[in-house]
């Protein structure tokens, strides 16, 4: 589930391949108004979560860098580090807020 709360895109539940297209599309509709992404309610991820985050970050198109992501599950941080995309996904910006 995705909601926009006080300019924060909040994601809860799972971010896995079966949900990826629905999550991506729902987030794309909300991300223009978002100032950050909160993943603290996410309980399970797979590599498709990286693709979803990258799509949201591209759509945000912020000239000052990606939307900061907070509360990312350890598995997502590990995948982003492995793929060397943490800074593109806004995960580096959110590390201090974990």
Secondary structure, 3 states (H helix, E strand, C coil): CEEEECCEEEEEEEECHHHHHHHHHHHHHHHHHCCEEEEEEEEEECCHHHHHHHHHHHHHCCCCCCCEEECCCHHHHHHHHHHCCCCCCCHHHHHHHC
